[in-house]
Amino acid sequence: MGNALRQWLRRNPAAGDALLAVGLVLAEVVFTLLAPRELWPRPLPATLGWSVVCAAPVVLRRVAPWPALLAALATLLPSFVIEVAPNTQSLTFVVLTYTMAAYRPVRPALVAAVGLWLPVAVVNALVPPEGVPQVSSAFLIANSILVGIVSFSVGRTVHARRSSTEALRERARVAEANQRALAEQAVADERRRIARELHDVVAHHVSVMGVLATGVRRVLRRDPDSADEAMATIEETSRATLRELRRLLDVLRTEAEPAAELAPQPGLAGIATLADQVREAGLPVTLTVAGTPGQLEEGVALTVYRIVQEALTNALKHAGSATAQVRVGFGGDAVEVEVTDTGRGPSPDTDRIGHGLVGMRERVGLYGGVLRTGARSGGGYRVYARIPVEPLPETSRR
C-alpha cells in the first residue's frame, strides 16, 4: 500500500502538493483547537479562511515554484492589519524554502530563501508582537532567520543525497553495460576461435575431396574398384564437410538472426526488387545495369546485392529529401557497383554507414576487391566497389 501511494504521488506531483496544502490547513485547525480557548484567534472563521489562502502556494511549489513564491510573499501584506498570522503561513514558507533547495541549483535556491525570509524579518521588525509581551521583535527576527537556514540546509542535504543516488545509479548502469559488453565480446571472441578451428576442419575435408577426385579421374578406367572406393570416401567426406559447415554457420550466426537455413540467398536478380522497395519507402532510385552479367559465383552476386542494400538503406535513413542512383557494370574481369545519393551527406561527427561499412569491406576484401566510400564533392554520399571475377569452369556452366 505504501509503495503504491508513493508511486501514485510521483506520477501526480500536483495532487500530492494539494494534499500537502490540505494537511497544513488541518494542522492549523488541530493546533488551534488544542490551544486554550482564550488563545484562539478572533474571529476564528476568518483566521481559518486566511490559513487556507496562506497554504494555497504550496499547491504550485513544483509545477510553478516562482509564482508560488510570489503568492506566498503576497500573504505577508495583510500582516500589517491582521493581528495574528496563522501558523500555516510560516509552514508554507518552510515548505517553499525546502522545495527550492531540494529541487533547484544552489544559486536560485539561495535567492529564493533570501527572498522569502528577508521580508519575513522586515515584517517582524515593523509589526511588533501584540499580546505576547515576553517575545520581542529581535527574537522573532532571529527565529525567522534560523528557521530559514534550517529549511534551506535540509533541502540542500536532500538535493545532495538525491544527486549522489543518481550518480551511483548511473555508475551502476554504466558498469552493467560495460560488463555486458565484455561478456558479449568474450562470446564473440570464442565464436571466432571456434569458427577458425571449424574452418580448418572444413578446409581439410575439401582438400581431401579434391585430392581424391583427382585420383578418381586418373584411375577410373583402369581400376574401377579403386575409383569406386575413392568415390565412397568422397561421399562420406562431403557429408562430414556439410555437417561442419552447418556447425560453422551456427557459431557465426548471432541470436538475433533468423534460423531459416534453407532460404535462398538474394543475388543480382534481387537488386531491381530492392530498388522498387526503396522507392516505395520514399527514396527515388534509378537503376542502371551495363554489360552482361554472365556466370558469376553466388558469393560475388550476394556481395553485390548486399552492397547495394546497405548503401540504399543508409541513404534512406540519412540522406533526407534526396534521390539515389545505382549503377552495376559487368566487365570481362570485374564487376563494379556504385551507389550515390544527393542527400545532405554524413554528419561531421558520425559515420553514416557504421557497422555496415565494416561488413561491406569484409565481403569485398574476401574476393580481393576494393571499396571506396565517402562524401561527394557536390553533396551526398558515394559507395563504390570493384570486385574481380574469374570465369567459371565449363563444368559449372552445364
Secondary structure, DSSP 8 states (H G I E B T S, - for coil): -HHHHHHHHHH-HHHHHHHHHHHHHHHHHHHHHHS-GGGS-SSHHHHHHHHHHHHGGGGGTTTSHHHHHHHHHHTTGGGGT-SS--HHHHHHHHHHHHHHHHHS-HHHHHHHHHHHHHHHHHHHHHS--SS-TTS-HHHHHHHHHHHHHHHHHHHHHHHHHHHHHHHHHHHHHHHHHHHHHHHHHHHHHHHHHHHHHHHHHHHHHHHHHHHHHHHHHHHTTT-HHHHHHHHHHHHHHHHHHHHHHHHHHHHHS-TTS---TTS----TTHHHHHHHHHHHHT--EEEEEES---S--HHHHHHHHHHHHHHHHHHHHHS-S--EEEEEEE-SSEEEEEEEE-S----TTS-SSTHHHHHHHHHHHHTT-EEEEEE-TTSSEEEEEEEE-----HHHH-
